């Protein structure tokens, strides 16, 4: 049997046995908390494959340029660990992609697991007969692999938002829109009207903001990119002023925003991703919005996350505040 397969299965078994004996009476598996920074991925792969087709495919998939950021940033920060060096210190990392490449592999597969050696952990095992077939497998399963890691990163933010929630903010949002995301401590109410709420976490050199607003549904083409952006610009001009007179937030036309229709935990919404800027000024940054019908279908509700951090990389700032949007819950 291939030594990679033996190592992986032995580690999984050892972790399960250790966890099981340590909590025999509770009936629950107790695992250590994950290590590593948000946005990091450990790639377990031997050097020759890392420098070959498989490694190139991994970098092309997971270190591809993150869309709609003012400067170039990779989707994830990768660290390569050879199989023989994959010791306990690495096994508790938050995101692990483990490669089993060898002639003994019977079938090319990708296996997705959670909480193997720590919690909340994301582990993906890629099994292939050789480096070229591993690269082909990554191309085929790429969207699912990225989605699995992205969901794990998002869930960690949501869980922390619920655990350390600033509950007063959800009450404010629910009173207007009939539902709300979960906001962690550090966020504050900045503005509230009959159909608009602005909540943000503002620090000296960065701002992570959430804008929630609504407008009447028309029933036809409510979720086209043109209509969503036009409404967005109207709402921003009326509610989000810049630092100086005759300045306001608007949508940048440097890149055309992207649109995607999604379903998440039973909710259907339209996601728009793009860049914002301040009219007649030089401020700007990334934004992402979710548009969906109100419970009675009479209004369009929009939840939007944006980041302003001119001194810093923005990938993680946006991923954190964007995750809050996914935590939306209706009053009931």
C-alpha positions in Angstrom: 0.0 0.0 0.0 1.3 3.5 -0.8 3.0 5.1 2.1 0.9 8.3 1.6 -2.3 6.4 2.0 -0.9 4.6 5.1 0.2 7.9 6.6 -3.1 9.7 6.0 -5.3 6.8 7.3 -3.1 6.3 10.3 -3.3 9.9 11.2 -7.0 10.0 10.9 -7.3 6.8 13.0 -4.9 8.1 15.6 -6.8 11.4 15.9 -10.1 9.6 16.3 -8.8 7.2 18.9 -7.1 9.9 20.9 -10.2 12.1 20.8 -12.5 9.2 21.6 -10.5 8.0 24.7 -10.3 11.6 26.0 -14.0 12.1 26.1 -15.4 8.6 26.6 -17.9 9.7 29.1 -19.3 12.7 27.3 -19.9 11.0 24.0 -18.4 14.0 22.2 -15.2 14.2 20.2 -12.9 16.8 21.8 -10.4 18.3 19.3 -8.0 21.2 19.7 -8.9 24.5 18.1 -7.5 25.1 14.7 -4.2 27.0 14.2 -3.1 29.4 11.5 -4.3 32.7 10.1 -7.5 33.2 8.2 -7.0 32.8 4.5 -4.1 30.3 4.9 -4.0 26.8 3.3 -1.5 24.1 4.0 -0.8 22.0 0.9 0.7 18.6 1.7 2.6 17.5 -1.4 6.2 16.3 -2.0 8.7 18.7 -3.6 8.8 17.0 -7.0 5.0 17.2 -7.4 4.9 20.7 -6.0 7.4 21.9 -8.6 5.5 20.0 -11.3 2.1 20.0 -12.9 0.2 19.3 -9.7 1.8 22.2 -7.8 1.3 24.5 -10.7 -2.4 23.6 -10.8 -2.7 24.2 -7.0 -1.2 27.6 -7.3 -3.3 28.4 -10.3 -6.5 27.5 -8.4 -5.9 28.6 -4.8 -3.5 31.4 -5.3 -5.3 33.0 -8.3 -5.7 36.7 -8.1 -8.7 37.7 -5.9 -11.3 39.6 -8.0 -12.3 43.2 -7.4 -9.6 44.3 -5.1 -7.7 47.6 -5.8 -4.4 45.8 -5.6 -3.3 42.3 -6.6 -3.8 39.7 -3.8 -4.0 35.9 -4.0 -7.3 34.1 -3.2 -5.5 32.2 -0.4 -2.0 32.2 1.1 -0.4 28.8 0.5 2.3 26.9 2.4 3.7 23.7 1.0 4.6 21.0 3.5 6.2 17.7 2.2 4.4 14.6 3.2 7.3 13.4 5.5 7.2 16.8 7.3 3.4 16.7 7.9 3.7 16.4 11.7 1.3 17.3 14.5 2.1 21.0 14.4 0.7 21.2 10.9 -2.2 18.8 11.3 -4.2 21.2 13.4 -4.1 23.9 10.8 -7.5 25.4 9.7 -7.3 24.4 6.0 -5.4 21.4 4.7 -5.2 20.1 1.1 -3.5 16.7 1.3 -2.2 15.0 -1.9 -1.9 11.3 -2.3 -0.1 10.8 -5.6 1.3 7.4 -6.7 0.8 4.4 -8.9 -1.0 2.5 -6.1 -4.0 4.9 -6.3 -6.8 2.9 -7.7 -9.1 5.8 -8.6 -8.6 9.6 -8.9 -10.8 11.1 -6.3 -11.3 14.2 -4.1 -12.6 13.7 -0.6 -13.9 16.4 1.6 -13.8 16.2 5.4 -14.4 18.4 8.4 -12.7 18.4 11.9 -10.2 15.6 11.3 -7.4 16.8 13.6 -8.8 20.0 15.0 -12.0 22.1 14.9 -13.4 23.9 13.0 -11.2 22.3 10.3 -11.4 21.8 6.6 -9.5 18.9 5.1 -9.4 18.0 1.4 -7.7 14.8 0.2 -6.8 14.6 -3.5 -5.8 11.1 -4.7 -4.3 10.7 -8.2 -2.0 8.2 -10.0 0.4 10.9 -11.1 1.1 14.6 -11.1 -0.6 15.2 -14.4 -3.8 13.4 -13.4 -3.8 15.4 -10.1 -3.7 18.6 -12.1 -6.6 17.4 -14.3 -8.6 16.5 -11.2 -8.0 19.9 -9.7 -9.3 21.5 -12.9 -12.4 19.4 -12.9 -13.1 19.8 -9.1 -11.7 23.3 -8.8 -14.9 25.2 -8.1 -16.0 22.7 -5.5 -12.6 22.7 -3.8 -12.6 26.5 -3.6 -16.2 26.6 -2.4 -15.5 24.1 0.4 -12.6 26.1 1.8 -14.5 29.4 1.3 -17.5 28.0 3.2 -15.2 26.8 6.1 -13.7 30.3 6.3 -17.1 31.9 6.2 -18.5 29.6 8.9 -15.8 30.5 11.3 -16.6 34.2 11.0 -20.4 33.5 11.4 -19.8 31.3 14.4 -17.7 34.0 16.1 -20.2 36.6 15.2 -22.9 34.6 16.9 -20.7 33.8 19.9 -19.6 37.4 20.4 -22.7 39.1 19.1 -23.6 42.7 19.6 -27.3 41.8 20.0 -28.6 45.4 20.0 -27.7 45.8 16.3 -29.8 42.9 15.2 -32.8 44.4 17.0 -32.4 47.6 15.2 -32.2 45.9 11.8 -35.1 43.5 12.5 -37.3 46.5 13.5 -36.9 47.8 9.9 -36.5 44.8 7.7 -37.9 41.8 9.5 -34.6 40.1 9.7 -30.9 40.7 10.3 -27.4 39.4 10.1 -25.4 38.6 13.2 -22.9 41.4 14.0 -19.9 40.7 16.3 -18.8 43.1 19.0 -16.9 46.1 17.6 -19.7 47.0 15.1 -21.8 50.1 15.8 -24.9 51.7 14.4 -23.9 54.7 12.3 -27.2 55.7 10.6 -30.8 54.6 10.6 -33.8 55.7 8.5 -37.1 54.2 7.6 -35.5 52.1 4.8 -31.7 52.4 5.3 -29.3 51.2 8.0 -25.5 51.7 8.2 -23.5 49.7 10.6 -19.7 49.6 10.7 -16.5 48.7 12.6 -14.4 51.8 12.1 -10.8 51.8 13.3 -8.0 54.4 12.8 -6.9 53.1 9.4 -9.7 50.8 8.3 -13.5 50.5 8.0 -15.6 47.4 7.5 -19.1 48.5 6.8 -22.5 46.9 6.3 -25.3 48.8 4.5 -28.9 47.5 4.5 -31.6 49.1 2.5 -34.9 48.4 0.7 -37.0 49.7 -2.1 -40.3 48.6 -3.7 -40.2 45.5 -5.9 -41.5 46.0 -9.4 -41.9 42.3 -10.3 -40.1 42.5 -13.6 -36.3 42.3 -13.9 -35.9 43.1 -10.2 -32.5 41.4 -10.1 -30.7 42.5 -13.3 -27.3 44.0 -12.8 -28.4 47.3 -14.4 -31.3 47.7 -12.0 -29.4 46.7 -8.9 -26.5 49.1 -9.7 -28.9 52.0 -10.5 -30.7 51.5 -7.3 -27.5 51.2 -5.4 -26.2 54.5 -6.8 -29.4 56.3 -5.9 -29.3 55.0 -2.3 -25.6 55.7 -1.8 -26.0 59.3 -3.1 -28.8 59.9 -0.6 -27.3 58.2 2.4 -23.5 57.7 2.3 -21.8 61.1 2.0 -18.0 61.5 1.6 -15.8 63.5 3.8 -16.2 66.8 1.8 -19.1 68.7 0.4 -20.6 67.4 -2.8 -19.1 64.0 -2.4 -20.8 60.6 -2.0 -20.3 56.9 -2.5 -21.1 55.4 -5.9 -20.2 52.4 -8.0 -16.8 52.6 -9.8 -16.9 51.9 -13.5 -13.2 50.9 -13.5 -14.4 47.3 -13.7 -17.9 46.1 -14.6 -19.4 44.5 -11.5 -20.2 40.8 -11.7 -23.6 39.2 -10.9 -24.4 35.7 -9.6 -27.7 34.2 -8.5 -27.1 32.0 -5.4 -29.0 29.8 -3.0 -27.7 29.5 0.6 -29.4 27.6 3.4 -32.8 27.9 1.7 -32.5 31.6 0.8 -32.3 32.8 -2.8 -30.4 36.0 -3.4 -28.5 37.8 -6.2 -24.9 38.6 -5.4 -23.1 41.6 -7.0 -19.4 42.1 -6.6 -17.5 45.3 -7.6 -15.6 48.4 -6.6 -17.0 51.5 -4.9 -15.6 55.0 -5.0 -16.4 58.4 -3.7 -17.7 60.9 -6.3 -15.5 63.9 -6.6 -12.9 62.4 -4.2 -10.2 59.7 -4.2 -11.6 57.1 -1.7 -12.6 53.6 -2.8 -12.5 49.9 -2.2 -14.3 46.6 -2.8 -18.0 45.8 -2.1 -20.3 42.8 -2.3 -24.1 42.9 -2.1 -26.9 40.4 -1.6 -30.4 41.4 -3.0 -33.5 39.4 -2.2 -37.3 39.8 -1.7 -38.8 40.7 1.6 -41.0 38.1 3.3 -44.1 39.5 1.7 -42.5 40.0 -1.7 -43.3 43.7 -1.9 -39.8 45.0 -1.4 -36.2 44.2 -2.4 -33.9 44.1 0.5 -30.2 44.6 -0.1 -27.4 43.8 2.4 -24.0 45.1 1.3 -20.5 44.7 2.8 -17.7 47.2 1.9 -14.2 47.8 3.0 -12.0 50.9 3.2 -8.4 50.1 4.2 -6.0 52.2 2.1 -2.9 51.1 4.1 -3.6 47.4 4.1 -4.4 44.4 1.9 -8.1 44.0 1.8 -8.8 40.3 1.1 -9.3 39.3 4.7 -11.2 42.5 5.6 -13.7 41.9 2.8 -14.0 38.1 3.6 -14.8 38.9 7.2 -17.5 41.5 6.6 -18.9 39.6 3.6 -19.4 36.5 5.8 -21.7 38.6 8.0 -24.1 38.9 5.1 -24.5 35.1 5.0 -25.7 35.0 8.6 -29.0 36.7 7.7 -32.0 35.3 9.6 -35.6 36.3 9.5 -37.4 37.2 12.7 -38.9 33.7 13.1 
